[in-house]
Amino acid sequence: MIRNLRDLGGITTAAGQQIKKGFLVRSANLSEAEEEDLTGISAVIDLRTTRERNEGPDRLFGRPSIPIPIFDEVKDGISHERRRERKGPPDMGSLYIWMMRDHRESFARALRAIMNHDFSSGAILWHCTEGKDRCGMTTALLLELLGVERSTIMEDYLKTNVTSIPRAEGIRERVRQEHGDEAAEGVYRAFIADPAYLEGAWNVMDESPDFFDEIGITQEEIDAFRKLVLE
């Protein structure tokens, strides 16, 4: 089973076009995937750290994997390496700002890999561990690049909570029993999607007159990609 899996097909742009179904797919990690879960997927982009990939390898059933770590260090609140020192509740809003300020080149590589995919072979899927932060931010950037309004992008981002909140509530209760209320609430906040997290990243993007051009993605590339995946 793949958690937090969804096809972006059907999302409508500000111009009234829709993303084609069977082209763009996002999810959590594939370490427990079954072959039928990947029907229609021809390639996978893995946004996790090297250590995360080694600790929980994807089950790909022969499909190529493209490792593009957004960052390659342990980062409480976002990465999920095992047997690590935890330093207290993470500030998720600051972490989104950090990703967008310091790792925009990695997001650009992920976007370009998606845009250059051979869709005649099937859809492309990208994921991190939970399918929320690195995957969620990559998806938000891709949707903005396609001309989707931010209110719609936020709506898609928050769909992650359908799977994240029940999981976060269980983890919060376990942490509360062992470490108290403050630690429990911090862990809970790390496992859910919150509008403030994405809005912080957008504030950083809005500091640039033309964000996509600044990260090396031209309008010609964007136009060609829109022509390919929109209807």
C-alpha positions in Angstrom: 0.0 0.0 0.0 1.1 3.6 -0.7 0.0 6.2 1.7 -1.1 9.7 0.7 -1.3 8.7 -3.0 -3.1 10.9 -5.5 -3.2 11.8 -9.2 -3.2 15.5 -9.8 -5.4 14.9 -12.8 -8.6 17.1 -12.8 -7.1 20.1 -11.0 -8.2 23.2 -12.8 -5.9 26.1 -13.7 -6.8 29.8 -13.4 -7.3 29.8 -17.2 -9.9 27.0 -17.0 -7.7 24.1 -18.3 -7.4 20.8 -16.4 -4.4 18.6 -15.7 -4.7 15.4 -17.6 -5.2 12.3 -15.5 -2.5 9.6 -15.5 0.4 12.1 -15.9 1.4 13.5 -12.5 1.2 11.6 -9.3 2.4 12.4 -5.8 2.6 10.2 -2.7 4.4 9.1 0.5 7.3 6.6 0.3 6.9 3.3 -1.6 8.6 1.0 0.9 5.3 -0.9 1.3 4.0 -0.6 -2.3 2.4 -3.5 -4.1 2.9 -3.9 -7.8 -0.7 -3.0 -8.5 -0.3 0.3 -6.6 2.1 1.4 -9.3 -0.1 0.6 -12.3 0.4 3.4 -14.9 3.6 4.7 -13.3 6.7 4.5 -15.4 9.3 6.4 -13.3 9.7 7.6 -9.7 11.4 10.6 -8.2 12.6 10.1 -4.7 13.0 13.3 -2.7 14.3 11.7 0.5 17.8 11.8 2.0 20.3 9.1 1.1 19.9 7.7 4.6 16.1 7.6 4.4 16.4 5.8 1.0 18.8 3.2 2.4 16.7 2.6 5.6 13.4 2.3 3.7 14.1 1.3 0.0 11.2 1.8 -2.4 9.6 -1.2 -3.9 9.6 -0.3 -7.6 9.1 -3.6 -9.5 11.6 -2.7 -12.2 10.7 1.0 -12.6 13.6 3.5 -12.7 14.1 5.7 -9.7 15.5 9.2 -9.9 17.0 10.3 -6.5 16.8 14.0 -6.0 17.2 14.7 -2.3 15.8 18.2 -1.5 18.4 18.2 1.2 20.7 15.4 2.4 21.0 16.0 6.1 18.9 14.9 9.1 16.3 17.6 9.7 13.8 17.0 12.5 10.2 17.6 11.4 10.8 16.8 7.8 13.3 13.9 7.3 12.6 10.6 9.0 15.9 8.8 9.6 15.9 6.1 12.3 18.2 6.1 15.4 18.9 9.8 15.5 19.2 12.3 18.2 16.0 14.4 18.5 16.4 18.0 19.6 12.8 18.9 20.6 9.7 20.0 18.7 10.6 21.5 15.3 9.4 24.8 14.0 7.7 23.7 10.8 7.1 27.2 9.5 10.7 28.0 9.7 11.7 24.7 8.1 9.5 25.5 5.0 11.2 28.9 4.8 14.6 27.3 5.1 13.8 24.8 2.3 12.7 27.6 0.0 15.6 29.9 0.7 18.4 27.3 0.8 17.3 24.4 -1.4 15.4 26.0 -4.3 18.0 24.5 -6.7 17.0 21.0 -5.5 13.3 21.8 -6.2 14.3 23.1 -9.6 16.0 19.8 -10.4 12.9 17.9 -9.3 10.6 20.1 -11.4 12.8 19.8 -14.4 12.8 16.0 -14.0 9.0 16.0 -13.9 8.8 18.3 -16.9 11.3 16.2 -19.0 9.6 12.9 -18.3 8.5 10.8 -21.3 4.8 10.7 -20.6 4.2 8.3 -23.6 5.6 5.6 -21.2 3.2 6.4 -18.3 2.9 8.8 -15.4 5.7 10.1 -13.2 5.4 9.9 -9.4 7.4 11.9 -6.8 7.5 11.3 -3.1 9.3 11.9 0.2 8.7 9.9 3.3 5.3 11.2 4.5 4.3 12.8 1.2 3.7 16.1 3.0 6.7 18.6 3.1 9.2 17.9 0.4 6.6 16.3 -1.8 4.0 18.9 -0.8 6.3 21.8 -1.7 7.4 20.2 -5.0 3.7 19.7 -5.8 2.8 23.3 -4.9 5.6 24.6 -7.1 4.6 22.4 -10.0 0.9 23.5 -9.7 1.9 27.1 -9.6 4.1 26.6 -12.7 1.0 25.2 -14.4 -1.0 28.3 -13.6 -3.1 26.9 -10.8 -4.4 29.5 -8.3 -2.9 29.4 -4.9 -6.2 28.8 -3.2 -6.5 25.6 -5.2 -2.9 24.6 -4.5 -3.6 25.0 -0.8 -6.7 22.9 -1.1 -4.6 20.1 -2.6 -1.9 20.5 0.0 -4.3 20.1 2.9 -5.7 16.9 1.4 -2.7 15.3 3.0 -4.4 15.7 6.4 -6.9 13.0 5.4 -4.2 10.5 6.1 -1.8 12.6 8.2 -4.2 13.7 11.0 -5.2 10.2 12.2 -1.6 9.1 12.2 -0.5 12.3 13.9 -3.1 11.9 16.6 -1.9 8.4 17.5 1.7 9.5 17.6 0.8 12.5 19.8 -0.9 10.3 22.4 2.1 8.0 22.6 4.5 10.9 22.9 2.3 12.6 25.6 2.4 9.5 27.8 6.2 9.4 27.6 7.3 13.1 27.3 4.4 15.3 28.2 2.0 17.7 26.4 4.5 20.2 24.9 6.5 17.5 23.2 3.4 15.8 22.0 2.0 18.9 20.5 5.3 19.6 18.7 5.3 16.1 17.2 1.7 16.5 16.1 2.4 19.8 14.4 5.3 18.1 12.5 3.0 15.4 11.1 0.2 17.6 9.8 -0.2 20.0 6.9 -0.8 23.5 8.1 -1.7 26.5 5.8 0.9 28.6 7.6 3.8 26.3 6.5 3.0 26.7 2.8 2.3 30.4 3.2 5.7 30.9 4.6 7.3 29.3 1.6 5.2 31.5 -0.7 6.3 34.6 1.1 9.9 33.7 0.2 8.9 33.0 -3.4 7.2 36.3 -3.6 10.5 38.1 -2.8 11.6 37.2 -6.4 10.1 39.2 -9.3 10.1 35.9 -11.4 10.8 32.9 -9.2 10.8 30.3 -11.9 13.1 32.2 -14.1 15.4 32.8 -11.1 15.7 29.0 -10.5 16.5 28.4 -14.2 13.1 27.3 -15.6 12.2 29.5 -18.6 8.8 30.6 -19.8 9.3 28.6 -23.0 9.8 25.4 -21.0 6.7 26.2 -18.9 4.6 26.8 -22.0 5.7 23.5 -23.6 5.0 21.6 -20.4 1.5 23.2 -20.1 0.8 22.2 -23.6 1.8 18.6 -22.8 -0.1 18.0 -19.6 -3.1 20.4 -19.7 -6.4 20.0 -21.6 
